[in-house]
Amino acid sequence: MEFQLQQLAGNKFAFLNEQAGERLAEITWQQNGQVMVMDHTYVSDKLRGQGVAKQLLDQAAQYAREHGYKMEAVCSYVVAAFAKSAAYNDVKR
């Protein structure tokens, strides 16, 4: 699945997937200097159970790596993913 990077407002950003004008998946964050404060993950019922939330987090983590950012987990999904997997240790704050 492909996600588009979008600046929502000021320092608020998201990776999202929309189809036919409907937002199906997104992960959002506040950019505070070199830190991405991960504050929300959403996946439509149409896509649940397909690993889309992990794909969103993986895309955000790759973005953080490419820009030398750290990620602070606020969203419950990101908090749980960070606790479960060492794959994000390099970007965890």
PyMOL commands that set and color helices and strands:
alter all, ss='L'
color gray80, all
select helices_A, chain A and resi 52-67+76-84+86-88
alter helices_A, ss='H'
color red, helices_A
select strands_A, chain A and resi 4-9+12-19+22-32+35-43+70-73
alter strands_A, ss='S'
color yellow, strands_A
deselect
rebuild
show_as cartoon
